[in-house]
Amino acid sequence: MDETGIGKGAILLLSLGEDAAVEVLKHLNPLEVQKLGSAMTRVKNLSQEQIDAVLGDFCNLATGRNSLLGVDAEGYARTVLHRALGEEKSTDSISRILEGSDTSGIEGLKWIDSQSVAELIKSEHPQIIATILVHLDRNQASEILGQLTEPLRNDVLLRIATLEGIQPYALRELNDVLTDLLSGGENINKSPVGGIRTAAEIINFMGSTAETSILGNLRQFDEDLAQKIMDQMLVFENLMDIDDHGIQLILREIEHDSLVVALKGATQELRDRIFRNMSNRAAEMLREDLEVMGPVRVSEVENQQKKILQVVRRLADEDRIAFTTKGEESYI
């Protein structure tokens, strides 16, 4: 779609109403969704003549809904994109759309499913793969790593952990290659870099088997480096290091069903800590749900714990909660 087509498509989606717009977006590829979403937020104060010229055969429909184009286009776009993209991807994806990020090179990979990205980059040098992954969202990077062979995955994670910076010219060349493959734009994303924190965040999203393999490989290479990464990682028992106010804030941000499954694999001490920070009625309901719950796969317990830890990490990064260690407060 050319820029004229994107602009016309944005006006049409604003005119269709949320239900119809959602159905249209579901049939587009990620790059088209981002371009249309960005264009929708820029639609301002169109005249009736402009609407008629753009919509053509949809003129009658547009005339009946043209008042919509006078309201908050960004809010409308946010709602439609949230429904079209789904709950899991919506927050980061919509933020990129509404902030006007480009779809070139590495940025374009953020809109492609992890399996496809893995296929695209698996034959590249591990250093190149590491460079790409540090520029992606941590959960996407972990999913991509999960698609790679174990030796390659371990090699890439080691390179991420020891990556201190990327030369601008090298990143530009890599971005140009990816841009050619994805038919994206011209800008490059220069801000993220690797390091211990990045490696720890990526591992946090991975399953226990991959995590054990990666950390074992890191210990063989550098025991001190492995320990530094582990110190940056969050585990579910770290909730014991958060004060009561922080626990209460976390509980307001997570779903009851997710908490029940996550606590299935928690210590009694942590369970009691959670119970104490709930109302008596809520705590009793939680206890009952835990008692009647049958066997749960370890992988599902880990998935729900990691889901909650994502919320914990976000709240910590926003300085809304803090971790305490040996009586002292430390922030992550």
C-alpha positions in Angstrom: 0.0 0.0 0.0 1.4 3.5 -0.8 1.1 6.4 1.5 -2.1 7.7 -0.3 -3.7 4.2 0.1 -2.7 4.1 3.8 -4.3 7.5 4.4 -7.5 6.5 2.6 -7.6 3.2 4.5 -7.3 5.0 7.8 -10.3 7.2 7.0 -12.3 4.2 5.9 -11.5 2.4 9.2 -12.5 5.4 11.2 -15.8 5.5 9.3 -16.6 1.8 9.6 -17.0 1.6 13.3 -15.0 -0.5 15.8 -16.5 -4.0 15.0 -16.0 -3.8 11.3 -12.5 -2.1 11.7 -11.4 -4.9 13.9 -12.4 -7.5 11.4 -10.5 -5.7 8.6 -7.3 -5.4 10.7 -7.3 -9.1 11.5 -6.7 -9.8 7.9 -3.7 -7.5 7.5 -0.1 -8.2 8.1 1.7 -6.6 11.1 3.4 -3.9 9.0 0.1 -2.8 7.4 -1.5 -2.7 10.8 1.2 -0.4 12.2 1.0 1.9 9.2 -2.8 2.1 9.3 -2.8 2.5 13.1 -0.4 5.4 12.9 -2.3 7.0 10.1 -5.6 6.7 12.0 -4.2 8.8 14.9 -3.2 11.6 12.5 -6.7 12.1 11.0 -7.9 15.5 12.0 -10.9 17.7 11.1 -11.7 16.3 7.7 -14.2 18.2 5.6 -17.2 16.4 4.0 -15.7 16.9 0.6 -12.5 15.1 1.7 -14.5 12.2 3.1 -16.5 11.9 -0.1 -13.4 11.9 -2.2 -11.7 9.3 -0.2 -14.5 6.9 0.5 -16.1 6.8 -3.0 -18.5 3.9 -2.9 -18.6 4.1 0.9 -19.9 7.7 0.7 -23.3 6.9 2.2 -21.8 5.0 5.1 -19.3 7.8 5.7 -22.0 10.4 5.7 -23.9 8.5 8.3 -20.8 8.3 10.6 -18.9 11.4 9.8 -19.3 12.7 13.3 -16.9 10.0 14.4 -14.1 11.8 12.6 -14.5 14.8 14.9 -13.8 12.9 18.1 -10.6 11.4 19.6 -9.1 9.5 16.7 -6.2 8.2 18.9 -8.6 6.8 21.5 -10.6 5.1 18.7 -7.4 3.7 17.2 -6.2 2.4 20.5 -9.5 0.5 21.1 -9.7 -1.0 17.7 -6.0 -2.1 17.7 -6.3 -3.5 21.1 -9.3 -5.7 20.0 -7.6 -6.6 16.8 -4.2 -7.5 18.2 -5.4 -9.1 21.4 -4.6 -8.7 25.1 -1.1 -10.3 25.1 0.5 -8.1 22.4 -1.6 -4.9 22.7 0.4 -2.9 25.2 3.8 -2.8 23.5 2.4 -2.9 20.0 -0.1 -0.1 20.5 2.6 2.0 22.2 4.9 1.7 19.2 2.0 2.6 16.8 0.9 5.6 18.8 4.5 6.8 19.3 5.0 6.8 15.5 7.8 4.2 15.5 8.9 3.0 12.0 8.6 -0.4 10.5 12.1 -0.7 9.1 14.8 -3.3 9.7 14.9 -4.5 13.3 11.8 -2.5 14.2 9.9 -4.5 11.5 10.8 -7.8 13.3 8.7 -6.7 16.2 5.7 -7.3 14.1 6.5 -10.7 12.9 5.8 -14.0 14.8 8.7 -15.4 16.7 9.0 -18.6 14.6 9.3 -16.7 11.4 12.0 -14.4 12.9 13.9 -17.4 14.1 13.8 -19.0 10.6 15.0 -15.7 9.2 18.0 -15.3 11.4 19.0 -18.8 12.6 21.7 -19.1 9.9 23.4 -15.8 10.8 26.5 -15.5 13.0 25.6 -15.8 16.7 26.9 -12.2 17.3 24.5 -10.9 14.7 21.6 -12.8 16.2 22.5 -11.4 19.6 22.6 -7.9 18.2 19.1 -8.3 16.8 17.6 -9.9 19.9 18.7 -7.1 22.3 16.7 -4.7 20.2 13.5 -6.7 20.5 11.0 -7.0 23.4 12.3 -9.4 26.0 9.4 -11.9 25.7 9.8 -12.0 21.9 13.5 -12.4 22.2 13.0 -15.4 24.6 10.5 -16.9 22.2 12.9 -16.6 19.3 15.7 -18.2 21.4 13.4 -21.0 22.2 13.2 -21.8 18.4 17.0 -22.1 18.1 19.1 -25.2 18.8 20.4 -25.5 22.3 24.1 -24.9 21.4 23.2 -21.8 19.3 20.8 -20.5 22.0 23.5 -20.8 24.7 26.1 -19.1 22.5 23.7 -16.2 21.7 22.8 -15.7 25.3 26.4 -15.5 26.3 27.1 -12.9 23.6 24.1 -10.9 24.8 25.4 -10.9 28.4 28.8 -9.7 27.3 27.6 -7.2 24.7 28.6 -3.7 25.9 27.8 -1.7 22.8 27.2 -1.7 19.1 29.1 0.4 16.6 26.6 2.7 14.7 27.9 1.7 11.3 27.5 -2.0 12.1 23.9 -1.5 13.3 23.1 0.6 10.3 24.4 -2.1 7.9 22.5 -4.8 9.7 19.4 -2.7 9.7 19.7 -2.0 6.0 19.9 -5.8 5.3 16.8 -6.4 7.4 15.0 -3.5 5.8 15.6 -5.0 2.3 14.1 -8.3 3.6 11.1 -6.7 5.2 10.5 -3.8 2.8 10.4 -1.4 5.7 11.4 2.2 6.2 14.7 4.0 6.7 15.1 4.8 10.3 17.1 2.7 12.9 16.5 2.1 16.5 19.7 3.0 18.4 18.7 3.0 22.1 18.8 -0.7 23.4 22.0 -2.5 24.1 22.9 -5.8 25.6 24.5 -6.6 29.0 23.7 -8.5 32.1 20.3 -6.9 32.7 19.2 -7.7 29.2 20.3 -11.3 29.4 18.5 -11.7 32.8 15.3 -10.3 31.5 15.3 -12.6 28.4 16.0 -15.7 30.5 13.2 -14.7 32.9 10.7 -15.3 30.0 12.1 -18.8 29.2 11.0 -22.2 30.5 13.0 -23.9 33.3 14.7 -26.4 31.0 16.1 -23.7 28.7 17.0 -21.6 31.7 18.9 -24.4 33.4 20.8 -25.1 30.2 21.7 -21.5 29.5 22.9 -20.8 33.1 24.9 -24.0 33.1 26.7 -23.0 30.0 27.3 -19.5 31.4 28.8 -21.0 34.6 31.3 -23.0 32.5 32.3 -19.9 30.6 32.4 -17.5 33.5 31.1 -18.3 37.0 31.1 -14.6 38.1 29.1 -13.6 35.0 26.5 -16.3 35.6 26.1 -15.2 39.2 25.6 -11.6 38.2 22.9 -12.6 35.7 21.2 -14.7 38.3 21.3 -11.8 40.7 19.4 -9.7 38.2 16.8 -12.4 37.5 13.5 -12.4 39.2 12.0 -15.7 40.6 8.6 -16.1 42.2 10.0 -16.3 45.7 11.3 -12.8 45.3 7.8 -11.6 46.2 8.9 -12.3 49.8 11.3 -9.3 49.4 8.5 -6.9 48.6 6.8 -4.9 51.4 3.1 -5.3 52.1 2.1 -2.2 50.2 3.9 -3.5 47.2 2.2 -7.0 47.5 -1.2 -5.3 47.6 -0.4 -3.3 44.5 0.7 -6.4 42.7 -2.5 -8.2 43.7 -4.6 -5.4 42.1 -2.7 -5.9 38.8 -3.1 -9.6 38.4 -6.0 -12.0 37.7 -7.3 -14.3 40.4 -7.1 -17.4 38.2 -3.4 -16.7 37.3 -2.6 -16.2 41.0 -4.2 -19.5 42.0 -2.1 -21.5 39.5 1.1 -19.6 40.3 0.6 -20.3 44.1 0.2 -24.0 43.4 4.0 -24.1 43.1 4.8 -21.6 45.9 6.0 -22.2 49.4 3.6 -22.0 52.3 5.4 -19.0 53.6 4.8 -17.1 50.4 1.2 -18.2 50.3 0.7 -16.9 53.9 2.2 -13.6 52.9 -0.2 -13.3 50.0 -3.2 -14.3 52.3 -2.2 -11.6 54.8 -2.4 -8.9 52.2 -5.9 -9.8 51.0 -9.3 -9.2 52.6 -10.5 -12.1 54.7 -13.1 -13.1 52.2 -10.7 -12.9 49.2 -8.1 -14.9 51.2 -10.7 -17.6 52.1 -11.8 -17.9 48.4 -8.1 -18.3 47.4 -7.5 -21.0 49.9 -10.6 -22.9 48.8 -9.6 -22.6 45.1 -6.1 -24.0 46.0 -7.6 -26.9 48.0 -10.0 -28.0 45.3 -7.6 -27.5 42.4 -6.4 -30.8 40.9 -2.9 -31.5 39.6 -1.4 -28.8 37.4 1.4 -29.2 34.9 4.7 -27.7 36.2 5.0 -25.8 32.9 1.7 -24.1 33.4 2.6 -23.1 37.0 5.9 -21.6 35.7 4.0 -19.8 32.9 1.6 -18.1 35.4 4.5 -17.3 37.7 6.4 -15.7 34.9 3.3 -13.8 33.9 3.0 -12.3 37.4 6.7 -11.5 37.4 6.3 -9.5 34.3 3.8 -7.3 36.2 6.3 -7.2 39.1 9.1 -6.1 36.8 7.0 -3.4 35.3 5.9 -2.0 38.6 9.5 -2.0 39.8 10.7 -0.2 36.7 8.0 2.4 37.3 9.4 2.8 40.9 6.0 1.8 42.3 7.4 -1.1 44.3 10.8 -1.9 45.7 12.7 -5.0 46.8 14.3 -5.2 50.2 17.4 -7.3 51.0 18.7 -7.8 54.5 16.9 -4.8 55.8 18.1 -2.5 53.0 16.0 -1.3 50.1 17.3 -1.8 46.5 15.6 -0.9 43.3 15.6 -2.7 40.0 
